[in-house]
Amino acid sequence: MKTTYFARAKKLDPTLNLVSIARYTPKGFPGRIMLSLAPSPALLTYVKATGDVERYIREFNQQLSKLDVHRVARELGEDAILVCYEGEGKFCHRHLVADWL
């Protein structure tokens, strides 16, 4: 599973299997959107207010555990590139999703 962030995705071939897993996808994004893999608005608000990444990880992993990993993998496709906001080297839930898959 590959991942990237929106600023870099703008430079990629738009015919690639780009999949936004962000709660709020930028206008003009050429790929698909999969909100089931996005953090909830409440979780985003909480982590912004507190910076409690450990709780964020715990709660987001609980969210993922309610999904059928095999079904999600089929829907994404083997060549999917998960896209979100955080730049290279920064913590982002897309890495949690990639590990889960």
C-alpha positions in Angstrom: 0.0 0.0 0.0 1.3 3.4 -0.9 0.6 6.7 0.7 1.1 10.4 0.0 -0.3 13.8 0.8 -2.4 16.2 -1.2 0.4 18.7 -2.1 2.4 15.8 -3.6 -0.6 14.1 -5.2 -1.2 17.3 -7.3 2.1 16.4 -9.1 1.1 12.8 -9.8 -0.6 11.4 -12.8 -4.4 11.9 -12.2 -5.1 8.5 -13.8 -3.4 6.8 -10.8 -5.7 5.1 -8.2 -5.6 8.1 -5.8 -7.9 7.7 -2.8 -8.6 10.5 -0.4 -9.1 9.2 3.2 -9.4 12.7 4.6 -12.5 13.9 6.3 -12.3 17.0 4.1 -10.9 16.6 0.6 -9.7 19.6 -1.3 -11.7 20.7 -4.3 -10.4 19.5 -7.6 -8.9 16.2 -6.2 -8.9 13.8 -9.2 -9.3 10.6 -7.2 -11.9 8.8 -5.2 -13.0 9.6 -1.7 -13.4 6.9 1.0 -14.8 8.6 4.2 -15.0 5.3 6.0 -11.1 5.5 6.4 -11.2 9.2 7.6 -11.1 10.1 11.2 -14.4 11.4 12.7 -14.9 15.1 13.0 -15.0 14.7 16.8 -11.7 12.9 16.8 -10.1 15.6 14.7 -11.4 18.3 17.0 -10.2 16.4 20.0 -6.6 15.9 18.8 -6.3 19.5 17.6 -7.4 20.8 21.0 -5.3 18.4 23.1 -2.5 17.1 21.0 -3.2 13.6 22.6 -2.0 11.5 19.7 -2.0 8.3 21.8 -5.8 8.5 22.3 -6.2 9.5 18.7 -4.4 6.3 17.6 -6.4 4.1 20.0 -9.8 5.5 18.9 -8.9 5.5 15.3 -7.8 1.9 15.4 -11.1 1.1 17.1 -12.9 2.8 14.2 -10.9 0.6 11.8 -11.6 -2.6 13.7 -15.3 -2.1 12.9 -14.6 -2.4 9.2 -14.1 -5.5 7.1 -10.4 -5.2 6.1 -10.8 -7.6 3.2 -13.8 -5.7 1.7 -11.9 -2.4 2.1 -8.8 -3.8 0.5 -10.9 -5.0 -2.5 -12.6 -1.6 -2.8 -9.3 0.2 -2.8 -7.5 -2.1 -5.2 -3.9 -3.3 -5.0 -2.6 -0.1 -6.7 -4.3 2.4 -4.4 -2.4 5.4 -3.1 -3.9 6.7 0.2 -3.9 10.5 0.3 -4.3 12.9 3.2 -2.9 16.2 4.4 0.1 15.7 6.6 3.4 16.0 4.8 6.3 13.5 4.6 7.7 12.4 8.0 4.7 13.7 10.0 2.2 11.6 11.9 -0.9 10.9 9.8 -3.7 8.4 10.1 -3.0 7.2 6.5 -0.1 5.3 7.9 -2.4 3.6 10.5 -4.7 2.7 7.6 -1.8 1.3 5.5 -0.6 -0.8 8.5 -4.1 -2.0 9.2 -4.5 -3.1 5.5 
